[in-house]
Amino acid sequence: MNIDFNKSEGLVPVIIQDDRTLQVLMLGYMNEEAFEKTKKEGVVTFFSRSKNRLWTKGEESGNFLTVKNISVDCDQDTILIKAIPTNVVCHTGSFSCFGERESKGFLYELEEKISRRIDEKTEGSYTYSLFQRGINKMAQKVGEEAVEVVIEAKDSNDDLFKNEAADLLYHLLILLKAKNFTLKDIEEILLSRNR
């Protein structure tokens, strides 16, 4: 990965994007030392122009950015980092420096939460209790929710229809986890059909 740190006096812009939702979270700058530290530790470190030093995002707030992927643009002078935020990213308390959390892509956050509840065997969790009941019960719930979506589609109550559709997606995510598949697996099939 060749990065041209010389173009802008040793600093390059770094775009931080949520790895799950693809929402842009913030923009910062890195020098070569910050970039190497980020790669080595797996947590985003910037070069703070106002403090004139390396600054690990979250060093004071605890709101770290865990690196999932690093790529460089075609001119080798801008970095894109896909990361998982520990909490809100902006110093104002907003989820992103560009505004609040967007619903687009939220299914990936939900998928991760479902997976965590199952993997950690979270007691008292509906998700984990359904998972414990086995594949037949999970599949049955998906079927029940699908029927309820069909019933509500025939009526004229949009709120009930949307809520049943949300229930169907939620239960489908549990079933996907049980079958060791992810939303990304399903997206790839849809994408391949669109070629």
Secondary structure, DSSP 8 states (H G I E B T S, - for coil): ----TTTTTT-EEEEEEETTT--EEEEEEE-HHHHHHHHHHSB-EEEETTTTEEEETTTTTS--EEEEEEEE-TTSS-EEEEEEESS--STTS-SBTTBS--STTHHHHHHHHHHHHHHTT-TT-HHHHHHHT-HHHHHHHHHHHHHHHHHHHHSS-HHHHHHHHHHHHHHHHHHHHHTT--HHHHHHHHHHHT-
